[in-house]
Amino acid sequence: MSITQKLATSISSSSSSFLAPSNFSSRRQNVSLPTKSVSIPKCVATPQEAQTAYKTRVSRNENMAKLQAGYLFPEIARRRSAHLLKYPDAKVISLGIGDTTEPIPEVITSAMAKRAHALSTIEGYSGYGAEQGEKPVRSAIASTFYSDLGIEIDDIFVSDGAKCDISRLQMLFGSNVKMAVQDPSYPAYVDSSVIMGQTGPYLKDVEKYGNIEYMRCNPENGFFPDLSTISRPDIVFFCSPNNPTGAAATREQLTQLVQYAKDNGSVIVYDSAYAIYISGDNPRSIFEIPGAKEVAIETSSFSKYAGFTGVRLGWTVVPKRLLFSGGFPVAKDFNRIVCTTFNGASNISQAGGLACLSPEGLQAMQEVVGFYKENTNIIVGTFESLGFKVYGGKNAPYVWVHFPGRSSWDVFSEILEKTHVVTTPGSGFGPGGEGFIRVSAFGHRENILEACRRFKELYR
Ligand SMILES: Cc1ncc(COP(=O)(O)O)c(C=O)c1O
C-alpha cells in the first residue's frame, strides 16, 4: 500500500468518497508533521495511461458512476496537501475528520487482550461465532441501552460498525425504495442509496440526487424537518444526535417522526451513534417513543462511545413487530442478509464490547466521553466569545458554526490558510449545510486549545 493510500484509508466518518487518494494526517495524532516531499495526488489516470491500459469487457456499475466522488473529502485532502506544500513547516491541526483520539480505557483493552491470549489455548480458542453476535454481548446491549423498552436479545444484531450496517440495511431494502434523509446528514446514507440504485442522477443545480427527499434541518426549524413538506418516502434515515449539526431531537419531535412513519407506512432507520453524548433528557433511543417498534430500526456503535473506530463493533436493532407490507418480519430478512454477507464481529472486539458494558467499563467510557465534551465546551465557548452563532456541542462531539451568507468552502479555506486548522465545510453534508462549518471535538486537549487560540487570533 502506498503512503497516499495508507493515509487515505485512515480517514473515517465519511462517504465512499474518502477512498480517493488523500494526504490526510495519521489517525493517531490529529496534528500532522509535514514533510517537504508531500505531493498532491492525481485522482485520475493521465491520458497516456488511459490509452495504453488494458481494459476488461466489464462495464462500470452505472450507480457508481452517479456518485459525486471527489466532491467533499478528497477535495479537502487536495486543499490540505496544497496547503502543506505552501507551508511545509505548518503545524496542521485536524478537527475535520471526526475520528476519536483518546486511548481506550484499560478495563476494556485488558478484556480484549485476555480474549486474544485465550485464542492460543485449546480451551479458549473459538472460530466462527454466531453471525448475530455472542449472546452475552447481545444481552448486555439489550439491558444497558434498551431496558424497559421491550427490546429483546434476539432483536439485536451485533456488527462490525454502524456504517457497515447502513449498507446492509440498504441491501435489505433493495433498489425499489425511495428514501429521505436529514439535510445536512452523514454522507453514508445518501451514498449507499446511490450505490443501491435507489436514486436518479445527481442534479448539479440543486446539489441533490433525484428520488431522495432531502429534509432540510436548520436553526429556523430547530434542526427538525417540516414533515408536511416531504413527499412520502419508504425509508427515513434519521440521525440523532445528528452528524454534522450536533442537534438531538426532542421527545416531541421523535413522537412526530414516529407518527409520520405510521401515517405513511414508512420505516425509520434511526442512527444513535452519538447517543452517549446526550446531556439533557432527549431520547437516547427511538424505542423510547411509543409505537416505534412497529416502524423503526436502530443502528448504533461503540466507535464514538468507547474509541472503537479502529476496533470495530456496532449493533442494529430490528424489532420483531416491524413488518413489510405483506406481513413478513423485517428482522427475518435482515437476519438472512447478515448471515449471507457477514460472519460475525471479531470475537476480540466483542470481548471489548462486553467489557464496555460492565459497571467499570461504563464508568470508563463516560469519562472519555466527558473529556470530549469538555473539548466541545472549549470550542463552543471560543466561537461564542467571537460573536458567532454556534449550534450542536451540547449533545454531540460536533460544533456547527454559522457563517451567514458565506460559502462554507470559503470559510474552510480561510481557516486553513490563516490558522492551519482543518475543519469540514458544511455543504459537504448536503446543500442544507451551506454557510456552516463543522468543528470536531475529537482531539488531544493541547490541540483543541491551540486550535481555539488560533481561531481567536483570526476572528477577534
Ligand atoms: C452518524 C454516524 N453513523 C455511523 C458512523 C459510523 O460508525 P462506525 O464506526 O460504527 O461504522 C458515523 C461515523 O462517523 C457517524 O457519524
The ligand as a MOL file (V3000), in Angstrom:
LIG
                    3D

  0  0  0     0  0            999 V3000
M  V30 BEGIN CTAB
M  V30 COUNTS 16 16 0 0 0
M  V30 BEGIN ATOM
M  V30 1 C -23.8250 9.3010 12.2010 0
M  V30 2 C -22.8120 8.2390 12.0650 0
M  V30 3 N -23.2160 6.9710 11.9190 0
M  V30 4 C -22.3280 5.9750 11.7810 0
M  V30 5 C -20.9820 6.2300 11.7760 0
M  V30 6 C -20.0190 5.0940 11.5560 0
M  V30 7 O -19.8770 4.3540 12.6750 0
M  V30 8 P -18.9730 3.0450 12.7030 0
M  V30 9 O -17.5970 3.4660 13.0440 0
M  V30 10 O -19.6230 2.2060 13.7450 0
M  V30 11 O -19.0510 2.4010 11.3660 0
M  V30 12 C -20.5120 7.5240 11.9330 0
M  V30 13 C -19.0730 7.7980 11.9200 0
M  V30 14 O -18.5880 8.8730 11.9510 0
M  V30 15 C -21.4530 8.5520 12.0670 0
M  V30 16 O -21.0670 9.8270 12.1800 0
M  V30 END ATOM
M  V30 BEGIN BOND
M  V30 1 1 1 2
M  V30 2 1 2 3
M  V30 3 2 2 15
M  V30 4 2 3 4
M  V30 5 1 4 5
M  V30 6 1 5 6
M  V30 7 2 5 12
M  V30 8 1 6 7
M  V30 9 1 7 8
M  V30 10 2 8 9
M  V30 11 1 8 10
M  V30 12 1 8 11
M  V30 13 1 12 13
M  V30 14 1 12 15
M  V30 15 2 13 14
M  V30 16 1 15 16
M  V30 END BOND
M  V30 END CTAB
M  END
